[in-house]
Amino acid sequence: MARVELHIDYAEVGRILKSPSMADAVGAAASAVQASYGGDGRVFVDRYTTDRAAAAVTVVKKNAEGSELLTGELLSAARRVGLEVRG
């Protein structure tokens, strides 16, 4: 079997991770989680960029201290749309 060498173009990978297409894909996944969330409270999506396109899904509700830890509603919403969530 022939030996294969792989060279990663980190600059290009960085450009792809920050691209508008990637931002749209990440934002669409976050919006899908938002739409799939079935619990109480208001759900917000915040898009941002660090070294890559990113998005956060936040649930705000009254008397919710630690409720995600107990119920896992947001985690369940992410799984329903096909996302793999790891800690």
CYANA upper distance limits for C-alpha pairs under 8 A (distance plus 0.5 A):
  9 ASP  CA     13 VAL  CA      6.81
 10 TYR  CA     14 GLY  CA      6.56
 11 ALA  CA     15 ARG  CA      6.73
 12 GLU  CA     16 ILE  CA      6.71
 13 VAL  CA     17 LEU  CA      6.71
 14 GLY  CA     18 LYS  CA      6.79
 14 GLY  CA     51 ASP  CA      7.66
 14 GLY  CA     52 ARG  CA      7.46
 15 ARG  CA     19 SER  CA      6.51
 16 ILE  CA     22 MET  CA      7.41
 17 LEU  CA     22 MET  CA      6.47
 17 LEU  CA     23 ALA  CA      8.39
 17 LEU  CA     51 ASP  CA      8.12
 17 LEU  CA     52 ARG  CA      5.27
 17 LEU  CA     53 ALA  CA      6.52
 18 LYS  CA     22 MET  CA      7.05
 18 LYS  CA     23 ALA  CA      7.33
 18 LYS  CA     49 THR  CA      7.61
 18 LYS  CA     51 ASP  CA      7.51
 18 LYS  CA     52 ARG  CA      5.17
 18 LYS  CA     53 ALA  CA      5.60
 19 SER  CA     23 ALA  CA      6.78
 19 SER  CA     53 ALA  CA      7.89
 20 PRO  CA     24 ASP  CA      6.56
 21 SER  CA     25 ALA  CA      6.74
 22 MET  CA     26 VAL  CA      6.60
 22 MET  CA     53 ALA  CA      6.89
 23 ALA  CA     27 GLY  CA      6.42
 23 ALA  CA     47 ARG  CA      8.43
 23 ALA  CA     53 ALA  CA      5.43
 23 ALA  CA     54 ALA  CA      7.33
 24 ASP  CA     28 ALA  CA      6.45
 25 ALA  CA     29 ALA  CA      6.81
 26 VAL  CA     30 ALA  CA      6.81
 26 VAL  CA     53 ALA  CA      7.42
 26 VAL  CA     54 ALA  CA      6.73
 26 VAL  CA     55 ALA  CA      6.94
 27 GLY  CA     31 SER  CA      6.58
 27 GLY  CA     45 VAL  CA      8.49
 27 GLY  CA     47 ARG  CA      6.97
 27 GLY  CA     54 ALA  CA      7.97
 27 GLY  CA     55 ALA  CA      6.56
 28 ALA  CA     32 ALA  CA      6.60
 29 ALA  CA     33 VAL  CA      6.89
 29 ALA  CA     81 VAL  CA      8.35
 30 ALA  CA     34 GLN  CA      6.76
 30 ALA  CA     45 VAL  CA      6.97
 30 ALA  CA     55 ALA  CA      6.83
 30 ALA  CA     56 ALA  CA      7.41
 30 ALA  CA     57 VAL  CA      6.73
 31 SER  CA     35 ALA  CA      6.66
 31 SER  CA     45 VAL  CA      7.17
 32 ALA  CA     36 SER  CA      6.56
 32 ALA  CA     81 VAL  CA      7.05
 33 VAL  CA     37 TYR  CA      6.59
 33 VAL  CA     57 VAL  CA      8.04
 33 VAL  CA     74 LEU  CA      8.18
 33 VAL  CA     77 ALA  CA      5.93
 33 VAL  CA     78 ALA  CA      5.66
 33 VAL  CA     80 ARG  CA      8.44
 33 VAL  CA     81 VAL  CA      6.97
 34 GLN  CA     43 VAL  CA      6.60
 34 GLN  CA     44 PHE  CA      7.64
 34 GLN  CA     45 VAL  CA      7.65
 34 GLN  CA     57 VAL  CA      7.32
 34 GLN  CA     77 ALA  CA      8.13
 36 SER  CA     77 ALA  CA      5.72
 36 SER  CA     78 ALA  CA      8.15
 36 SER  CA     80 ARG  CA      7.64
 36 SER  CA     81 VAL  CA      7.75
 37 TYR  CA     43 VAL  CA      8.40
 37 TYR  CA     73 GLU  CA      7.41
 37 TYR  CA     74 LEU  CA      6.72
 37 TYR  CA     76 SER  CA      8.36
 37 TYR  CA     77 ALA  CA      5.46
 38 GLY  CA     73 GLU  CA      7.75
 38 GLY  CA     77 ALA  CA      7.91
 39 GLY  CA     73 GLU  CA      6.77
 40 ASP  CA     61 LYS  CA      7.34
 41 GLY  CA     59 VAL  CA      6.69
 41 GLY  CA     60 VAL  CA      5.91
 41 GLY  CA     61 LYS  CA      4.87
 41 GLY  CA     62 LYS  CA      8.04
 42 ARG  CA     59 VAL  CA      6.11
 42 ARG  CA     60 VAL  CA      5.73
 42 ARG  CA     61 LYS  CA      6.96
 43 VAL  CA     57 VAL  CA      7.42
 43 VAL  CA     58 THR  CA      6.14
 43 VAL  CA     59 VAL  CA      4.97
 43 VAL  CA     60 VAL  CA      6.90
 44 PHE  CA     57 VAL  CA      6.18
 44 PHE  CA     58 THR  CA      5.67
 44 PHE  CA     59 VAL  CA      6.89
 45 VAL  CA     55 ALA  CA      7.20
 45 VAL  CA     56 ALA  CA      6.15
 45 VAL  CA     57 VAL  CA      5.15
 45 VAL  CA     58 THR  CA      6.97
 46 ASP  CA     55 ALA  CA      5.92
 46 ASP  CA     56 ALA  CA      5.65
 46 ASP  CA     57 VAL  CA      7.05
 47 ARG  CA     53 ALA  CA      8.22
 47 ARG  CA     54 ALA  CA      6.42
 47 ARG  CA     55 ALA  CA      4.72
 47 ARG  CA     56 ALA  CA      7.02
 48 TYR  CA     53 ALA  CA      6.79
 48 TYR  CA     54 ALA  CA      5.83
 48 TYR  CA     55 ALA  CA      6.37
 49 THR  CA     53 ALA  CA      5.08
 49 THR  CA     54 ALA  CA      6.07
 50 THR  CA     54 ALA  CA      7.74
 59 VAL  CA     74 LEU  CA      8.36
 60 VAL  CA     64 ALA  CA      8.22
 64 ALA  CA     68 GLU  CA      8.31
 66 GLY  CA     70 LEU  CA      7.10
 67 SER  CA     71 THR  CA      6.43
 67 SER  CA     72 GLY  CA      8.19
 68 GLU  CA     72 GLY  CA      5.31
 68 GLU  CA     73 GLU  CA      6.78
 68 GLU  CA     74 LEU  CA      7.43
 72 GLY  CA     76 SER  CA      6.55
 73 GLU  CA     77 ALA  CA      6.77
 74 LEU  CA     78 ALA  CA      6.82
 75 LEU  CA     79 ARG  CA      6.81
 75 LEU  CA     85 VAL  CA      7.76
 76 SER  CA     80 ARG  CA      6.60
 77 ALA  CA     81 VAL  CA      7.14
 78 ALA  CA     82 GLY  CA      7.15
 78 ALA  CA     83 LEU  CA      5.90
 78 ALA  CA     84 GLU  CA      8.01
 78 ALA  CA     85 VAL  CA      7.89
 79 ARG  CA     83 LEU  CA      5.54
 79 ARG  CA     84 GLU  CA      6.82
 79 ARG  CA     85 VAL  CA      7.80
